[in-house]
């Protein structure tokens, strides 16, 4: 039972935009939600789930359509995300899914959502392949084609001529490496690429090989903080030739504990990440609520937190504007 009412709307930043005609829906709308809640990806999935719940409570308290998240664990891989979205669609009957987060999760779930006509809005999937994943598949996080092009051009600008890459084999990191290498090679640079599996824990062979190739730059490209920790530890133990320029992906950029632990190694390293407005009232409110609810802990992965927070309000605005209809929400987005 849907009817238009006059009410104050809420934007994706949590700020009031004045009076407009929106929709009310009897009872809370069930929204699927897929995050990596166990495994290595839980290092960011669990805190981002808390950020999303803070946004959800704030959105619901503001009035209008009430939402209820049904959380599923995508485990940062396509197979588990596919199982999760099948459950959300077939058993829970959702029209919209918040997530997934990891690119592998989103790409694994996207064909199922697309076939069922269910909207997905990812706050963190950055693989360039997601751009063409389907008409119902959206994200409010930038494609790796942007981050990687910035880093590829930067590597040439700081006079790196031979770059080594050490990349985890999954959709996010492979897409990032591909654009980085293409950009760097287009500028005349040479690349030596090494990779590893998500199950690997020893990277000494790859690091030793890259050092033996005479590289003057290295791109460290893991999917999760636990893998970043292992690579950084072994890099610090083995050491790099003096003057080797380090580049890191946005996982490491947001991994403050790792940056604090490996300061000597990472001094002078470069990374790129999406910008966010840390001074906005909405972001600062979210930070304060997160800290208060988590024994004073600071919000980790702030760029991811910003888009994860905003995505909740985007969905609320969609429901308030067009109702709980996947086709209408697709068109609105």
Secondary structure as GFF3:
##gff-version 3
##sequence-region A 1 333
A	DSSP	beta_strand	2	10	.	.	.	ID=ss1
A	DSSP	beta_strand	16	25	.	.	.	ID=ss2
A	DSSP	beta_strand	29	35	.	.	.	ID=ss3
A	DSSP	alpha_helix	42	61	.	.	.	ID=ss4
A	DSSP	beta_strand	67	73	.	.	.	ID=ss5
A	DSSP	alpha_helix	78	90	.	.	.	ID=ss6
A	DSSP	beta_strand	96	98	.	.	.	ID=ss7
A	DSSP	alpha_helix	103	116	.	.	.	ID=ss8
A	DSSP	beta_strand	119	122	.	.	.	ID=ss9
A	DSSP	three_ten_helix	128	132	.	.	.	ID=ss10
A	DSSP	beta_strand	137	139	.	.	.	ID=ss11
A	DSSP	alpha_helix	144	157	.	.	.	ID=ss12
A	DSSP	beta_strand	162	168	.	.	.	ID=ss13
A	DSSP	alpha_helix	171	186	.	.	.	ID=ss14
A	DSSP	beta_strand	190	196	.	.	.	ID=ss15
A	DSSP	alpha_helix	204	212	.	.	.	ID=ss16
A	DSSP	beta_strand	217	221	.	.	.	ID=ss17
A	DSSP	alpha_helix	225	238	.	.	.	ID=ss18
A	DSSP	beta_strand	245	248	.	.	.	ID=ss19
A	DSSP	alpha_helix	250	254	.	.	.	ID=ss20
A	DSSP	alpha_helix	256	261	.	.	.	ID=ss21
A	DSSP	alpha_helix	263	266	.	.	.	ID=ss22
A	DSSP	beta_strand	270	271	.	.	.	ID=ss23
A	DSSP	alpha_helix	281	293	.	.	.	ID=ss24
A	DSSP	alpha_helix	302	322	.	.	.	ID=ss25
A	DSSP	alpha_helix	326	332	.	.	.	ID=ss26
###
